[in-house]
Amino acid sequence: MSVPISPCKILVLGHSYVYWVGAFVRSAGPTSAGLFGEFTVAGRPCDISFDGVCGATVATLLSPSVMSRVLARGSDIVILHIAGNDICARSASSPIMVAMDVLRLARHLLESGTKRVAVCQVCRRRNWRGLTHEEVTAWVIEINRYLEAFCRDSDGVFFWRHKRVWNSVHDVF
């Protein structure tokens, strides 16, 4: 008789991109598992959930109301997609500060019991509230450079460079 294997709990956490992907998956209803196929991590089946907050910055995700909900899930892996709104809000004074805030969030998740955190590359977007395309591109490139370097030196945190999403998320579809 075999002992059932507990699923690997994966949480995709972030801003509106995550919110809308989660809404799409939930709209598929009971068949939504088929959207992903049969994912396994180290031989364990995966339980994938989404927690996206429209307009979220790093500070939003670190707020007690969001963080208590996130930590209650007991996720093994968190895929973190955040920082685009931090550029718009200018909640940090420089690209390095945005990257440091993202890493602080990732470390908080690790210290709270998450085993691994994947920090996703910040993608360029349209409609950057009052910023020029050149300003946004410069910030995004710098933030990603810092995130990649910081994650390289941080146990349990790794940088996930998106493929085919640099110009627009519409390139994926």
N, C-alpha and C positions, 0 to 999 in steps of 0.2 A: 504494500500500500504506500503510495507516494504522498508526501506532505505538500499541500497546496503552496504555491509560491506567491508571496504578496506582491502586488503590482508596484512598479517604480512610479512614484507620483511626480509628475512633471507639471510645473506651473509656468505659463507664459505670462509675464507681468510687464505692464508698461502703459503707454498713452493710447490715443485713439486708434492707432493701427491695430493694436492688440484687441481693443474693445470691438472693433468692427470684424476682425477675423473670428473672434469668439462668438459674436452675434450670428455670423454666417454659419459657423459649425453648429450652434444650437438650433438654428432654423432648419437644419437638415434632420432634426429629430433623432429618433432611435437609430437611424442608419448612419449617423455622423461618424461612427467608428470606421465605416468603410472609406471615408475621405482620407484617412491616414494609412489604411492598410493595417497589417499586423506589426506594430512596432514592438521591439523588445530592447531592453538595455541589460547587458550582461546576463542574458537568458531570462530576464523577468519581463512579463507583460507590462505595458505602460498605461497609466491612467493620466491623460492629458487634460488640463483645465486652463482656462483663460481668465485673467483679471486685468482688464484695461480700463483706465480712467481717462475720459476725454479731457484734453487740456493739461494732463498731468506733467508735473516737473518732478525732479528728484525729491524735492521737499514734500510734494503731495504724497509720494509713495512712502516716505518716511513718517508721515503723520500717524498718530496713534490709531485713528479710525481705519485707515487702510492697512497699516502694518499688523494690527491685531487680526484682521480678516485673513491676511496673507499667511501669517504664522500659524493660524488655526488649521490651515490645510495640511501642515506637516509635510511639505514637499521635499523630495529627495534632491530634485534638480529644479532650479529656477532659470528660465531664459528671460533675460532682462532687456527690454527694448524701450529705452528712455533717452532723453537729452535734447531732442528736437525742440520741445517747447521751452526748455531752459535757454536756448539761443534767443528765441522770440521774446521771452520775458526779461531777458538780460538779468536773470536772477543770480548770475555769477559774473564776475568782472572780466573774465578772460577764458579762453578755451581750456587752459590747464585747470582752472577752478571747476569748470563743468565736469571734466574728466575725473578730477579728484572727488567731487560729490558722487558721481556714479560709482566709483570704487568704494567709497564709504558705505553706500547702500549695499553693494555686493558683500562687503565684509560683515555688515550688520546681519545680513541673511545667513552667512556662514556661521557667525557667532550664535545665531538663534537656532541652529540645528540643520540648516540646509547643507547637503553634502557637496554640491557643485553649483556654481553660478556661471552661466554663459552670458557675457556682456556683448550684445549685438552692436555691430557697426551702426553709427548714426547715418541715416540716409537723407539726402537732399529732398526737399519737398517744395511744393508751390505755395504761394500766398504767405510769405513770411512777413507779416505785420510790420510794414515800414522799413524793411531791410532790403538792400539791393541783392540781386543774385550773386554778385561778386563777394559781398560781405558774408553772406550765408555760406557760400562755397568755401571761403577761407576758414571760417570757424569750424565747419564740418570736417574739413581735412585735418585741421590741427587737433580737434577733439579726438578723432579716430586715431591719429598718430600717438597721442598721449595714452588713450585707452589701451591700445595694443601694447605699448611699452609697460604700462602699469600692470596689466594682466599677466604679462610674461613673468613678472617678478612676484606674483601673488598666488600662493597655494590655494587650490580649490576654485580659482576664478580663471576663466579663459575668454579670449576675445574671439568672437564669431564674425568673420568678414562675410557679408552677404554677397552672393553672386547675382549678377544681372539686375541689381536694384540701384546702381549708382545714379543713372540718369532719372529714373522714375520708377515707382512701384508698378506702374502700368507696363513696364518692360517684362515683368514676370508673367503676365497673362496673355 
